[in-house]
């Protein structure tokens, strides 16, 4: 005889698991906000991917009230977590060639020998990153994935004049893809758990 757990018990276990995993990932990314380091970000990413895999194979959805809590937690994780992850990926990709400004822009054309300050491009990148992740997570959770096309189009048009240098193009493409990929995975986790 096969023992089958009641659906309500499975939904409760799934809800608690998702809540704990998402809280753990959020703590790891918040710890990495000031100085993004690889290990906590890898663990946070692994937790999110694990939770996504569990939700994909789960036969039930979480209850409505827990779904609301997970949606709010997922929005926070998707928005905040994209910052240190994207910054770390950009740091790895550029091998330290590009120096970030306090507002998330980059300083290019600076030569250490002549002491010039260089040109600052892509100002406000941090703020724009937060806004793009908010829009992406909410769009996907709400069932409107087409929002991603709008986000990329608006961002591309708004940054077009600043993409003349290779460093700016590289940072724009890698940063946008890393930021949106994180937001989309977290949003998919929430969307699949709720619906």
N, C-alpha and C positions, 0 to 999 in steps of 0.2 A: 504494500500500500504506500502510495506517494503522499507525503505531507505537503500541503500547500498553505502558505501563509495568507492570511486575509489581506485583501487589497489595502485596507486602511493602515495595517501595520507596515506594509511595504512602503506606502506613501509617507508614513511618519519617519521611518528609517531613512528613506531617501532625502526627505526634507532636512533632517538633522545632519546627515552626511554633507549635503550641499552647503548648508549654513556654516558648518565647521571648516570645511575646505576653503570656502570663499573668504571667511574671516582670516584664516591662516595665510592665504595668498595676499590679502589686503595688508595684513601686518607686515609681511615680508617686503612688499613694494613700498610701503610707507617708510620702513627702516632704510630703504635704498634711495629715498628721494634726494637727500643731500649729496651723497656720494654713491652713485650707482656702482654696485659690485656684482660680479658675475654669479657667484654661488646663490645668494638669496633670490636673484631674478630667475635663475634656472629652476630652483625649487618652486617658486611661485608659478612659473609657467607649467611645470610638471603637475602641480596640484590642479591648475585650471584644465589642463588636457585630460587628466585622470577623471575629474568631475564631468567633463564633456563626454568622455567615453561611457561612464556609468549612466548618464542621462540618456545617451543614445540607445543603450541596450535595456533600459528600464521599462517594464511593462506598464508603469503608472506615471501620472503627473502629480506634482505636489498640490496640496490643498490651496484654495484661493488666498487665504490670509498669509500663509507661508510664501506663496508665490509673490505677493506684494512685497514682503520683507526681502526675499531673494532678488526681486527686481531692483529695489533700492540699493541693496548691497552690490549687485552686479553693475549698476550704473557707477557707483563709487569706485569699484575695482577696475572697471573698464576705462574710466576717465583718469583716475590717479595713477593706476599701474602702467599706463602707456608712457608716462613721462620718463621714469628712470629706465625703463626697458628701451625706449627709443634712443635716449641719450647714450646708453651703454652700447647699443648696436652702432650708432654713429661714431662713437669713439673708436670702436674696433675697426669699423670700415675705413675711417680716414687715417688711422695709424698716428693720431695726434698732430696731423698736418694743419688741421683747421681748428682755430681757437674760438670757443663759444663766448658770447658776451652775456651779461647778466640777464638780458631780456630774451635770450634764446636765439639771438642772431649769430652771425659768424663774422669774424674779422679776416679779410683776405687782402692780398697784395702787400702784406707787411713783411719787411725784410729785417731780420734781427740785426744785420750789420749796420744799416744806416739809421736805425732807431725810429723809423716812421711808424705812425699808428696804423696805417692801412685803411681800407674801406670796409664799412660795416654793411653787410647784406642780410636779408631775410630777418629784419627786425621783428620782434614780437612772435617769434617762432614758438615759444613755449605757450603763450596764450592761445595762439591759433591752434596748436596741437590739442590743448584742452577742449577748445570749442569743437574741433572736428570729431574728437572722440565722444563728446556729449551727443552730438548730432547722429553719429554712427550707431552708438549703443541704443539710443532711444528709437531711432528709425528701425533698427532690426527687431528690437523687442516689441515694438508696436506693429510689426508685420509689414514694414515699408522699406525693404532692402534697396529699393531704387534710390533712396536718399544718398547712398554711397556715390552714385554717379553725379548727383548734384554737388555733393561736398567736394569731390575731386575737381569738377569743372570750375566751381567758384574759386577754389584754392589755386588752381592753375592759371586762371585768368587774372586773379589778384596778384600773383607772384611773377607773371610773365616777364615783366621788364627787368626783374632782378636775376633772371636765370641766364645771363650772358656768360658768366664765369663757370668753369668746369666744377669748381668747388661748390658753388651754389646749386648747380643742377644735381650733382651727386648727393648733396645733403638733402635737397628737396625730395628727390625720388626715394632714397633710402628711408628718410624720416617719415615721409607720408605712408609708405608701404608698411613699415614696422608699426607705426602708430595705428593705422587702420586695421592691420592684421590682428593686433592685440584686442582692439575694441570689438572686432567682428567675432573673434573666438569667445570672448566673455559674453557678448550679446547672444550668440548662438546657444551658449550654455543656458542662459536665463530663458530664452525663447522656448527651447526644447523642454525645459523643466516645467514651464508654466502651461504651455499648450500641448 
